[in-house]
């Protein structure tokens, strides 16, 4: 029996995104031939653009808090205001670093509530996270799968930082068609040891693998992972969120 292996490759040809795009239709227009077992990873940015999750700073009136934070951090107070509006809870604000750690409506704890200025028009437009990233993933999954004739799981990815670690990695913020985690608890390893805490965030791992071929600045928002033996399921990104009583970083 051969050892397991993976193929991960980016898809070229996706156009510059704009509000109103049908993401699944544009993916299909590329003409890629999906194979059974393929997993499609889609960056958050093209989903957010298609769903009109863009904010023009010219329409933003910053609050006193945003103005005070911006004065110390050197940030645009309108950007800070958008971050505050997208947050349901502020975890920490560090004006000297220009950093806000907050919780979003989805339950993500991340920098600046996921508000992004990269790969959008200049610095006058901010891109927000999808309102319901699981629903976004599910819609793409259903349309791509119907066309392919078999299930093609979809992961929507975004870049997050991590406690205690330098640098950012891609994580799954939306999942459809597969389990987001694999729970090994209760199983035994090769030495007979019963595992008690091994829950693997496979959707995050696949999102990380996809980013290696997408590139952060290469305008490749799509990747396919081939060869991973995923578990078909109605998993969601919420499976990846720790319950409050176990989240030591809140």
C-alpha positions, 0 to 999 in steps of 0.5 A: 500500500502506497503512503498517503499523498496530497496535491495542492494547486492554484486555479488561474483565471478568476476575474477581479471581483465586484459586487453582484458576482456569482462566485460559483459561476465564475469558478465554473467558467475557468473550465477546471475539471474537478475530480471526485475527492477534490476540495475547493478552497476559496479566499474570503475576499472574492466572496465578500466582494461578491456579497457587497461587503465593501465600505467606502470610508467617505461614508463613515463618520468616526466616533470619539473613540475611533478618533482618539485611538487613531490619533495615537496609532496613526491610523485612519479614524474611519478605518478604526470606526469600521472595526469597532462597528464590526466588533461585538466585543473588544478583547484588547486595544493597543493604540501604540501598535495600532491594533484592536483584537476583537470578537466578530458576530461570527465568533471569531477573535481576530485582529481588527474584526477581519476588516481588510484594506488589501486587494481593494481600491486604494485605502478608501475602501474596506472589505468586511467578512461575509455576514454568514460565511458558512452559508456562502460556502454552502451556496458555492458547494451546492452549485459546483457539486451539481455541475460536477455530478459529485460532492465538492466540499468548499472551504472559505479561507482568511488569514488570522494571527495566532496566540504565542506565534509570529506570522499569520496563517490561513484558517477556515471561516466557512465550511460546506460538504465536509467535517471541519474537525476530526475527533480522535478522542477514544481511539488508540495510537500505535502503542495502545495509548488512548487519546483524550485531547486530539481534535484536529482542525482539518479545515484549517490545515487544508486552508493553510496548505492552499495558501502556499500555492495561492500566495498573498499577493499573487491574485490567485483566490482559488486552490484545489486540494486533491488526495485528502480523505475527508469525511463527507458531512454537514460540518460548519466553521462553528465546529472550529470555535471553542466554547467560551468556558474553554477559550483561555484567550478571551 
